Amino acid sequence: MIVVSSCLAGLNVRYNGTHSLDHKIHKLIENKKAVTVCPELLGGFLTPREPAEIIGGNGEDVLEG
């Protein structure tokens, strides 16, 4: 079994309530060869939500607070 991102399977779970459908991934779901998971929803984020962006820095800056 393959685990794929829910938004790539066509589910409206992106931060702005949309999806990023990939037709090949959708076909895997239809053929029951993959299951969907949304890490953001599992982490407690809501849909829609404010975008998470790093402005004026990088990932190291975020980790350093």
The first five atom37 places (N, CA, C, CB, O) and aatype in JSON, in Angstrom:
{
  "aatype": [12, 9, 19, 19, 15, 15, 4, 10, 0, 7, 10, 2, 19, 1, 18, 2, 7, 16, 8, 15, 10, 3, 8, 11, 9, 8, 11, 10, 9, 6, 2, 11, 11, 0, 19, 16, 19, 4, 14, 6, 10, 10, 7, 7, 13, 10, 16, 14, 1, 6, 14, 0, 6, 9, 9, 7, 7, 2, 7, 6, 3, 19, 10, 6, 7],
  "atom_mask": [
    [1, 1, 1, 1, 1],
    [1, 1, 1, 1, 1],
    [1, 1, 1, 1, 1],
    [1, 1, 1, 1, 1],
    [1, 1, 1, 1, 1],
    [1, 1, 1, 1, 1],
    [1, 1, 1, 1, 1],
    [1, 1, 1, 1, 1],
    [1, 1, 1, 1, 1],
    [1, 1, 1, 0, 1],
    [1, 1, 1, 1, 1],
    [1, 1, 1, 1, 1],
    [1, 1, 1, 1, 1],
    [1, 1, 1, 1, 1],
    [1, 1, 1, 1, 1],
    [1, 1, 1, 1, 1],
    [1, 1, 1, 0, 1],
    [1, 1, 1, 1, 1],
    [1, 1, 1, 1, 1],
    [1, 1, 1, 1, 1],
    [1, 1, 1, 1, 1],
    [1, 1, 1, 1, 1],
    [1, 1, 1, 1, 1],
    [1, 1, 1, 1, 1],
    [1, 1, 1, 1, 1],
    [1, 1, 1, 1, 1],
    [1, 1, 1, 1, 1],
    [1, 1, 1, 1, 1],
    [1, 1, 1, 1, 1],
    [1, 1, 1, 1, 1],
    [1, 1, 1, 1, 1],
    [1, 1, 1, 1, 1],
    [1, 1, 1, 1, 1],
    [1, 1, 1, 1, 1],
    [1, 1, 1, 1, 1],
    [1, 1, 1, 1, 1],
    [1, 1, 1, 1, 1],
    [1, 1, 1, 1, 1],
    [1, 1, 1, 1, 1],
    [1, 1, 1, 1, 1],
    [1, 1, 1, 1, 1],
    [1, 1, 1, 1, 1],
    [1, 1, 1, 0, 1],
    [1, 1, 1, 0, 1],
    [1, 1, 1, 1, 1],
    [1, 1, 1, 1, 1],
    [1, 1, 1, 1, 1],
    [1, 1, 1, 1, 1],
    [1, 1, 1, 1, 1],
    [1, 1, 1, 1, 1],
    [1, 1, 1, 1, 1],
    [1, 1, 1, 1, 1],
    [1, 1, 1, 1, 1],
    [1, 1, 1, 1, 1],
    [1, 1, 1, 1, 1],
    [1, 1, 1, 0, 1],
    [1, 1, 1, 0, 1],
    [1, 1, 1, 1, 1],
    [1, 1, 1, 0, 1],
    [1, 1, 1, 1, 1],
    [1, 1, 1, 1, 1],
    [1, 1, 1, 1, 1],
    [1, 1, 1, 1, 1],
    [1, 1, 1, 1, 1],
    [1, 1, 1, 0, 1]
  ],
  "atom_positions": [
    [[0.85, -1.18, 0.0], [0.0, 0.0, 0.0], [0.9, 1.24, 0.0], [-0.97, 0.0, 1.23], [1.94, 1.27, 0.66]],
    [[0.48, 2.25, -0.74], [1.2, 3.51, -0.86], [0.44, 4.59, -0.1], [1.39, 3.92, -2.36], [-0.79, 4.65, -0.18]],
    [[1.15, 5.42, 0.64], [0.54, 6.56, 1.33], [0.84, 7.81, 0.52], [1.09, 6.69, 2.81], [1.99, 8.09, 0.18]],
    [[-0.23, 8.57, 0.21], [-0.07, 9.78, -0.59], [-0.72, 10.96, 0.12], [-0.68, 9.59, -1.99], [-1.61, 10.79, 0.95]],
    [[-0.27, 12.14, -0.21], [-0.83, 13.35, 0.36], [-2.27, 13.54, -0.1], [0.02, 14.57, -0.03], [-2.57, 13.42, -1.29]],
    [[-3.15, 13.83, 0.83], [-4.58, 13.99, 0.52], [-4.84, 15.05, -0.53], [-5.33, 14.34, 1.77], [-5.71, 14.87, -1.38]],
    [[-4.1, 16.15, -0.5], [-4.35, 17.22, -1.48], [-3.99, 16.76, -2.89], [-3.55, 18.48, -1.11], [-4.62, 17.19, -3.86]],
    [[-2.98, 15.9, -3.02], [-2.61, 15.4, -4.34], [-3.63, 14.4, -4.87], [-1.23, 14.75, -4.28], [-3.7, 14.14, -6.08]],
    [[-4.42, 13.84, -3.97], [-5.48, 12.91, -4.37], [-6.77, 13.65, -4.72], [-5.75, 11.88, -3.26], [-7.76, 13.03, -5.1]],
    [[-6.75, 14.98, -4.58], [-7.91, 15.78, -4.95], [-8.8, 16.2, -3.79], [0.0, 0.0, 0.0], [-9.88, 16.76, -4.02]],
    [[-8.38, 15.94, -2.56], [-9.17, 16.35, -1.4], [-8.86, 17.81, -1.06], [-8.88, 15.42, -0.18], [-7.7, 18.22, -1.12]],
    [[-9.86, 18.56, -0.71], [-9.7, 20.0, -0.44], [-9.17, 20.25, 0.97], [-11.03, 20.74, -0.63], [-9.9, 20.72, 1.84]],
    [[-7.91, 19.93, 1.18], [-7.31, 20.06, 2.51], [-6.13, 21.04, 2.56], [-6.85, 18.72, 2.99], [-5.51, 21.2, 3.61]],
    [[-5.83, 21.7, 1.46], [-4.74, 22.68, 1.48], [-5.12, 23.85, 2.37], [-4.42, 23.18, 0.04], [-6.28, 23.99, 2.74]],
    [[-4.17, 24.67, 2.73], [-4.39, 25.78, 3.66], [-5.55, 26.67, 3.21], [-3.13, 26.61, 3.79], [-6.25, 27.23, 4.06]],
    [[-5.77, 26.8, 1.92], [-6.82, 27.68, 1.41], [-8.08, 26.93, 0.99], [-6.3, 28.48, 0.23], [-8.95, 27.48, 0.31]],
    [[-8.18, 25.66, 1.4], [-9.37, 24.87, 1.12], [-9.44, 24.3, -0.28], [0.0, 0.0, 0.0], [-10.52, 23.89, -0.73]],
    [[-8.32, 24.26, -0.97], [-8.28, 23.71, -2.33], [-7.48, 22.41, -2.34], [-7.66, 24.74, -3.32], [-7.13, 21.88, -1.28]],
    [[-7.2, 21.9, -3.51], [-6.4, 20.69, -3.67], [-5.33, 20.92, -4.74], [-7.29, 19.47, -4.04], [-5.3, 21.97, -5.38]],
    [[-4.48, 19.94, -4.91], [-3.44, 19.96, -5.95], [-3.51, 18.63, -6.7], [-2.0, 20.19, -5.35], [-2.53, 17.89, -6.75]],
    [[-4.66, 18.34, -7.26], [-4.92, 17.04, -7.86], [-3.85, 16.62, -8.85], [-6.25, 17.07, -8.55], [-3.48, 17.35, -9.77]],
    [[-3.36, 15.41, -8.64], [-2.46, 14.74, -9.57], [-3.23, 13.53, -10.08], [-1.07, 14.33, -8.88], [-3.57, 12.64, -9.3]],
    [[-3.51, 13.49, -11.36], [-4.36, 12.44, -11.91], [-3.79, 11.04, -11.74], [-4.6, 12.7, -13.38], [-4.54, 10.08, -11.58]],
    [[-2.48, 10.9, -11.76], [-1.87, 9.58, -11.54], [-2.12, 9.1, -10.11], [-0.35, 9.63, -11.83], [-2.41, 7.93, -9.88]],
    [[-2.01, 10.02, -9.16], [-2.26, 9.65, -7.76], [-3.74, 9.34, -7.56], [-1.82, 10.79, -6.81], [-4.09, 8.4, -6.85]],
    [[-4.6, 10.13, -8.18], [-6.03, 9.87, -8.07], [-6.38, 8.48, -8.59], [-6.83, 10.95, -8.84], [-7.22, 7.78, -8.03]],
    [[-5.73, 8.07, -9.66], [-5.95, 6.75, -10.23], [-5.51, 5.65, -9.25], [-5.18, 6.61, -11.56], [-6.18, 4.62, -9.14]],
    [[-4.39, 5.87, -8.54], [-3.95, 4.9, -7.53], [-5.01, 4.74, -6.44], [-2.62, 5.35, -6.9], [-5.27, 3.62, -5.98]],
    [[-5.62, 5.84, -6.03], [-6.67, 5.8, -5.01], [-7.87, 5.02, -5.55], [-7.1, 7.24, -4.58], [-8.4, 4.14, -4.87]],
    [[-8.29, 5.33, -6.76], [-9.42, 4.63, -7.37], [-9.19, 3.12, -7.45], [-9.69, 5.19, -8.76], [-10.12, 2.34, -7.27]],
    [[-7.96, 2.73, -7.72], [-7.62, 1.31, -7.84], [-7.24, 0.68, -6.51], [-6.48, 1.14, -8.82], [-6.78, -0.46, -6.47]],
    [[-7.45, 1.42, -5.42], [-7.18, 0.93, -4.06], [-5.73, 0.47, -3.87], [-8.11, -0.22, -3.73], [-5.45, -0.49, -3.15]],
    [[-4.81, 1.18, -4.54], [-3.39, 0.91, -4.39], [-2.71, 1.93, -3.49], [-2.72, 0.88, -5.75], [-1.52, 1.82, -3.21]],
    [[-3.48, 2.93, -3.05], [-2.92, 3.97, -2.19], [-3.99, 4.47, -1.23], [-2.36, 5.14, -3.04], [-5.19, 4.35, -1.49]],
    [[-3.54, 5.02, -0.12], [-4.43, 5.65, 0.85], [-3.95, 7.09, 1.06], [-4.45, 4.87, 2.21], [-2.78, 7.4, 0.86]],
    [[-4.87, 7.95, 1.46], [-4.53, 9.36, 1.64], [-4.26, 9.69, 3.1], [-5.64, 10.25, 1.11], [-4.86, 9.12, 4.01]],
    [[-3.35, 10.62, 3.29], [-3.03, 11.15, 4.61], [-2.74, 12.63, 4.46], [-1.81, 10.38, 5.26], [-2.09, 13.05, 3.5]],
    [[-3.24, 13.43, 5.4], [-2.91, 14.84, 5.41], [-2.18, 15.13, 6.73], [-4.19, 15.74, 5.26], [-2.81, 15.2, 7.78]],
    [[-0.85, 15.3, 6.67], [-0.09, 15.55, 7.89], [-0.55, 16.8, 8.64], [1.37, 15.69, 7.56], [-0.54, 16.81, 9.87]],
    [[-0.96, 17.83, 7.92], [-1.39, 19.06, 8.57], [-2.66, 18.83, 9.39], [-1.63, 20.16, 7.54], [-2.76, 19.3, 10.52]],
    [[-3.63, 18.11, 8.82], [-4.86, 17.82, 9.57], [-4.57, 16.9, 10.75], [-5.9, 17.17, 8.65], [-5.14, 17.08, 11.83]],
    [[-3.69, 15.92, 10.55], [-3.31, 15.04, 11.66], [-2.62, 15.83, 12.78], [-2.39, 13.92, 11.16], [-2.7, 15.47, 13.95]],
    [[-1.95, 16.91, 12.4], [-1.26, 17.75, 13.38], [-2.18, 18.76, 14.05], [0.0, 0.0, 0.0], [-1.74, 19.52, 14.9]],
    [[-3.45, 18.76, 13.67], [-4.41, 19.64, 14.33], [-4.72, 20.94, 13.61], [0.0, 0.0, 0.0], [-5.5, 21.75, 14.12]],
    [[-4.14, 21.14, 12.44], [-4.44, 22.35, 11.68], [-5.84, 22.24, 11.06], [-3.39, 22.59, 10.57], [-6.32, 21.14, 10.8]],
    [[-6.46, 23.37, 10.84], [-7.78, 23.42, 10.24], [-7.69, 23.79, 8.77], [-8.68, 24.4, 10.98], [-6.66, 24.28, 8.31]],
    [[-8.77, 23.55, 8.05], [-8.87, 23.94, 6.65], [-10.13, 24.75, 6.48], [-8.87, 22.71, 5.7], [-11.19, 24.27, 6.87]],
    [[-10.09, 25.94, 5.93], [-8.9, 26.68, 5.53], [-8.19, 27.27, 6.75], [-9.26, 27.79, 4.54], [-8.74, 27.3, 7.85]],
    [[-6.98, 27.72, 6.53], [-6.17, 28.31, 7.61], [-5.22, 29.33, 6.98], [-5.37, 27.21, 8.41], [-5.06, 29.39, 5.76]],
    [[-4.61, 30.11, 7.82], [-3.62, 31.08, 7.34], [-2.42, 30.32, 6.77], [-3.17, 32.04, 8.5], [-2.03, 29.29, 7.31]],
    [[-1.84, 30.81, 5.68], [-0.66, 30.14, 5.14], [0.53, 30.25, 6.08], [-0.29, 30.72, 3.77], [0.7, 31.26, 6.76]],
    [[1.34, 29.22, 6.11], [2.55, 29.23, 6.91], [3.71, 29.59, 5.99], [2.8, 27.84, 7.61], [4.1, 28.81, 5.13]],
    [[4.24, 30.78, 6.18], [5.32, 31.25, 5.32], [6.47, 31.75, 6.16], [4.82, 32.35, 4.38], [6.28, 32.29, 7.25]],
    [[7.66, 31.58, 5.66], [8.85, 32.15, 6.28], [9.2, 33.39, 5.49], [10.05, 31.11, 6.31], [9.55, 33.31, 4.31]],
    [[9.1, 34.55, 6.13], [9.39, 35.81, 5.45], [10.61, 36.43, 6.11], [8.16, 36.78, 5.5], [10.63, 36.63, 7.33]],
    [[11.61, 36.74, 5.32], [12.81, 37.39, 5.85], [13.73, 36.48, 6.62], [0.0, 0.0, 0.0], [14.42, 36.93, 7.53]],
    [[13.75, 35.2, 6.28], [14.63, 34.26, 6.97], [14.58, 32.91, 6.29], [0.0, 0.0, 0.0], [14.18, 32.78, 5.13]],
    [[15.01, 31.9, 7.05], [14.99, 30.53, 6.52], [14.61, 29.57, 7.63], [16.38, 30.15, 5.91], [14.29, 30.0, 8.74]],
    [[14.64, 28.28, 7.35], [14.25, 27.27, 8.33], [15.1, 27.3, 9.58], [0.0, 0.0, 0.0], [14.59, 27.05, 10.68]],
    [[16.38, 27.59, 9.45], [17.24, 27.67, 10.64], [16.8, 28.81, 11.54], [18.71, 27.86, 10.23], [16.83, 28.67, 12.77]],
    [[16.39, 29.93, 10.95], [15.9, 31.06, 11.74], [14.66, 30.65, 12.54], [15.58, 32.26, 10.83], [14.52, 31.04, 13.7]],
    [[13.79, 29.89, 11.93], [12.57, 29.43, 12.62], [12.94, 28.55, 13.81], [11.64, 28.65, 11.65], [12.41, 28.73, 14.9]],
    [[13.84, 27.61, 13.6], [14.24, 26.7, 14.69], [14.91, 27.45, 15.83], [15.19, 25.62, 14.16], [14.82, 27.04, 16.99]],
    [[15.59, 28.55, 15.51], [16.26, 29.34, 16.54], [15.31, 30.31, 17.22], [17.42, 30.1, 15.93], [15.71, 31.0, 18.15]],
    [[14.07, 30.36, 16.78], [13.07, 31.21, 17.43], [13.0, 32.58, 16.84], [0.0, 0.0, 0.0], [12.19, 33.4, 17.29]]
  ]
}
